[in-house]
Amino acid sequence: MSSGTERTRLIVTGGGSGIGRAIAVEMLRGDRADVVVLDRDGDAANATLNALGDRGRAAIEIDVGDPVLVTEAVEAAVGALGGLDAIVNCAGINIHEDTVSATPAAFEQTLRVNVMGTFFCSQTAARQMIKQETGGTILMMSSTAAFGYVSGLGPHYTASKAAIAGMATAMAGELAPQAIRVNAIAPGPTVTPMTDRLRRSLTREELARYVPLGRFIEPAEVAQLVAYLVSPAGAMISGQVIGINGATTAFAAPRRVRTSSDA
Ligand SMILES: NC(=O)c1ccc[n+]([C@@H]2O[C@H](COP(=O)([O-])OP(=O)(O)OC[C@H]3O[C@@H](n4cnc5c(N)ncnc54)[C@H](O)[C@@H]3O)[C@@H](O)[C@H]2O)c1
């Protein structure tokens, strides 16, 4: 694992957009990491790479749901970085279908990308870290949806994020003897292209109900949490599902929206 004085050799999947891109950029601060970006959108991956300057080592276009391509891509990333200290799995999709309309194709695709893709990338990264005998850090993106119903997210997306929470704890237990830490981050609604439609549709009152602290989370805020978990300060944090959600999961019943007449 990185000592804190050396740069972290980091892979970010889904680094072409949203939270993944913010993580890649955040890790530039203080010269903390060399980064390889993996994304199925090659142009977006290259755009992030260009924003990283010297610290960006490669952009690789890849579908994380294909285990053969994942093995090749992680090997190429390890070559570009000279090893591997951390991987952050941000590649994910959300197909908007509800319980009644959900199709087998959408269900399968969501699990293939969100769950199996996260697993293939993490497994390949873990094998490399074990070979290096250095330990390392694996992070994956769960969601507030893993803890309870979030309207609009649908059964397949919700199932995939609950699966990621479980997968992180299982992998953390299995990989602890090799000093590999595994955690899931569970963001609430975050300002990214994935939530564009939702953000545009919410009134101010609805937003206050949706996120008790009154606004969506910024991708940079998730990125700062990631930077902490990757750093030596996070050395004893493993097997956790860590929420960053503006108190979204703090209420068991619908909240009364505060008004100006409240004292
Ligand atoms: N935005 C939110 O409110 C929110 C909340 C909780 C969890 N998340 C999770 O965080 C992660 C990042 O979400 P985001 O909001 O930044 O989304 P985003 O759509 O902005 O970015 C996702 C990235 O993943 C890439 N990607 C999609 N499928 C891929 C595949 N098969 N192979 C490789 N790359 C692929 C996309 O090209 C894109 O660059 C996702 O796993 C998402 O489910 C997001």
Ligand as a Chemical Component Dictionary entry (heavy atoms), coordinates in Angstrom:
data_LIG
# 
_chem_comp.id                   LIG 
_chem_comp.type                 NON-POLYMER 
_chem_comp.pdbx_formal_charge   0 
_chem_comp.three_letter_code    LIG 
# 
loop_
_chem_comp_atom.comp_id 
_chem_comp_atom.atom_id 
_chem_comp_atom.alt_atom_id 
_chem_comp_atom.type_symbol 
_chem_comp_atom.charge 
_chem_comp_atom.model_Cartn_x 
_chem_comp_atom.model_Cartn_y 
_chem_comp_atom.model_Cartn_z 
_chem_comp_atom.pdbx_ordinal 
LIG N1  N1  N 0  -25.016 9.982  -9.542  1  
LIG C1  C1  C 0  -25.578 9.470  -8.452  2  
LIG O1  O1  O 0  -26.496 10.071 -7.854  3  
LIG C2  C2  C 0  -25.107 8.147  -7.901  4  
LIG C3  C3  C 0  -25.576 7.767  -6.635  5  
LIG C4  C4  C 0  -25.176 6.538  -6.113  6  
LIG C5  C5  C 0  -24.326 5.722  -6.823  7  
LIG N2  N2  N 1  -23.879 6.124  -8.054  8  
LIG C6  C6  C 0  -22.979 5.210  -8.751  9  
LIG O2  O2  O 0  -21.716 5.841  -8.952  10 
LIG C7  C7  C 0  -21.135 5.362  -10.162 11 
LIG C8  C8  C 0  -20.803 6.547  -11.059 12 
LIG O3  O3  O 0  -22.024 7.190  -11.397 13 
LIG P1  P1  P 0  -22.095 8.624  -12.090 14 
LIG O4  O4  O 0  -23.264 9.292  -11.515 15 
LIG O5  O5  O -1 -20.751 9.257  -12.070 16 
LIG O6  O6  O 0  -22.505 8.166  -13.564 17 
LIG P2  P2  P 0  -22.040 8.686  -15.008 18 
LIG O7  O7  O 0  -23.081 8.183  -15.933 19 
LIG O8  O8  O 0  -21.725 10.146 -14.976 20 
LIG O9  O9  O 0  -20.679 7.901  -15.236 21 
LIG C9  C9  C 0  -20.638 6.500  -15.407 22 
LIG C10 C10 C 0  -19.457 6.181  -16.294 23 
LIG O10 O10 O 0  -19.411 4.751  -16.428 24 
LIG C11 C11 C 0  -19.141 4.443  -17.779 25 
LIG N3  N3  N 0  -19.643 3.106  -18.090 26 
LIG C12 C12 C 0  -20.952 2.702  -18.162 27 
LIG N4  N4  N 0  -21.025 1.410  -18.503 28 
LIG C13 C13 C 0  -19.743 0.981  -18.661 29 
LIG C14 C14 C 0  -19.173 -0.261 -19.030 30 
LIG N5  N5  N 0  -19.932 -1.332 -19.330 31 
LIG N6  N6  N 0  -17.821 -0.357 -19.074 32 
LIG C15 C15 C 0  -17.042 0.706  -18.782 33 
LIG N7  N7  N 0  -17.528 1.921  -18.463 34 
LIG C16 C16 C 0  -18.866 2.046  -18.389 35 
LIG C17 C17 C 0  -19.852 5.531  -18.579 36 
LIG O11 O11 O 0  -19.356 5.636  -19.905 37 
LIG C18 C18 C 0  -19.585 6.756  -17.724 38 
LIG O12 O12 O 0  -18.382 7.404  -18.091 39 
LIG C19 C19 C 0  -22.164 4.391  -10.762 40 
LIG O13 O13 O 0  -21.840 3.077  -10.374 41 
LIG C20 C20 C 0  -23.465 4.816  -10.129 42 
LIG O14 O14 O 0  -24.395 3.757  -10.081 43 
LIG C21 C21 C 0  -24.242 7.317  -8.597  44 
# 
loop_
_chem_comp_bond.comp_id 
_chem_comp_bond.atom_id_1 
_chem_comp_bond.atom_id_2 
_chem_comp_bond.value_order 
_chem_comp_bond.pdbx_ordinal 
LIG N1  C1  SING 1  
LIG C1  O1  DOUB 2  
LIG C1  C2  SING 3  
LIG C2  C3  SING 4  
LIG C2  C21 DOUB 5  
LIG C3  C4  DOUB 6  
LIG C4  C5  SING 7  
LIG C5  N2  DOUB 8  
LIG N2  C6  SING 9  
LIG N2  C21 SING 10 
LIG C6  O2  SING 11 
LIG C6  C20 SING 12 
LIG O2  C7  SING 13 
LIG C7  C8  SING 14 
LIG C7  C19 SING 15 
LIG C8  O3  SING 16 
LIG O3  P1  SING 17 
LIG P1  O4  DOUB 18 
LIG P1  O5  SING 19 
LIG P1  O6  SING 20 
LIG O6  P2  SING 21 
LIG P2  O7  DOUB 22 
LIG P2  O8  SING 23 
LIG P2  O9  SING 24 
LIG O9  C9  SING 25 
LIG C9  C10 SING 26 
LIG C10 O10 SING 27 
LIG C10 C18 SING 28 
LIG O10 C11 SING 29 
LIG C11 N3  SING 30 
LIG C11 C17 SING 31 
LIG N3  C12 SING 32 
LIG N3  C16 SING 33 
LIG C12 N4  DOUB 34 
LIG N4  C13 SING 35 
LIG C13 C14 SING 36 
LIG C13 C16 DOUB 37 
LIG C14 N5  SING 38 
LIG C14 N6  DOUB 39 
LIG N6  C15 SING 40 
LIG C15 N7  DOUB 41 
LIG N7  C16 SING 42 
LIG C17 O11 SING 43 
LIG C17 C18 SING 44 
LIG C18 O12 SING 45 
LIG C19 O13 SING 46 
LIG C19 C20 SING 47 
LIG C20 O14 SING 48 
# 
